[in-house]
């Protein structure tokens, strides 16, 4: 993640999802943001949303897309960033 705008978007996305995330995961994502581990934040957040089937709004999906696409591929060790199209398609959409 290269720009302050993208950092702000990733942090805002975590806060937007806060009411749907398990408390331990939310704390972890906030810690990643606090220390600037943007790749870890994006990869873990994408994994959590898909694996836990946490519903997202269209705006949240778009924000996640922007975050995931802010990384150049290949991005070794971050399989959810590397499979971003598949991950975005697998998201559970809020009703």
N, C-alpha and C positions, 0 to 999 in steps of 0.2 A: 504494500500500500504506500503510495508515494506522496500523496498530497494531504494537507490539513483538511481539505474538504472530504476526502474519502475517510480519513480518521474520524471526523465528526459524524459522517454517515454511519459508519460501523458502530460507533458508540450509541448513536441515536436508535439504531436498529435493536441493539441489545435492550435498551430501556423501553422501547416500544413493545418488546416481547416479554418484559419482566413479569407480568402477571400470569403468563402461561408457562414459564420455565421453572423447573425444580429449583428450590433455593440453593442447593449445592452447585448446580450448573451455573446459575445466575452469578453466584459469587466468583466462580472460576472465570467466566467470560469477562466480568468486570475487572478481575485481576489481570487477565491478558491485556485488556485495554489500558489499564493503569500503567503497566510496564512497557507498553508499546509492542507487544507480541501480536502483530496484526495478522500474520499468517496462521498462527495458532488459533486466534480468535475466529477468523473466518472459517477455517477448516472444522474446528470443533463445533461452532454454531451450526454450520450446514449439516454436519453429522447428527447433531442433537435434534434438529428440526425434522429431518427425514426419519431417523431411527425411532424417535418417540412419537412421530406423527402429530407434531404440534401444529395446529392450524395457523396459517398466516393469511393476512389480507393481501390484496393485489399490490398495494403500495409497499408492504413489507417484502413481498417477493421481488419486486422491482429493486428495492434497496439492496437486498441480498445479491441479486444479479449484478448490480453495479459494484458491490464489494468484491464478489468473486472474480469479476472480469477486470479488476484493477491489478491483478497479479498476472505476470507474464508466465506462459507455459514454456517448457516444463517447470514445475515447482515441486521438486523431489521431496518426498516425505509427507506430502499433503494431498492425500488421495481424493478428498472431497473437492478441493480447489481444482485438481486436475480433471475431475469428472463433472465439472460444473453444469454442463448442459443436462446430463442425466439427473443430477441432484435437483436442479430447478424443476425438471419435469416430474420428479417424484414427490414434490412438496404437497402437503395436505392443505387445501385452500379452505379458508374460513367461509362459512355459509352465508 
